[in-house]
Amino acid sequence: MLDLKVLKSALEQLEEERRIPKEKIIEAIELAMAAAYKKDYGKKDQIIRTKFDFDSGKP
């Protein structure tokens, strides 16, 4: 399980220092999780989507 306080803090820091919108970072994380899942478990032409839940910390 992820430490949501640390993750939120890191996202806020990136947003402030690098001026990268938090939504874009979250989108990149979700795409990376979907790609990793598809690489290990996906089938050919299967569409995988993820949505990160910041309340529970679960993808």
Secondary structure, 3 states (H helix, E strand, C coil): CCCHHHHHHHHHHHHHHHCCCHHHHHHHHHHHHHHHHHHHHCCCCCCCCCCCCCCCCCC
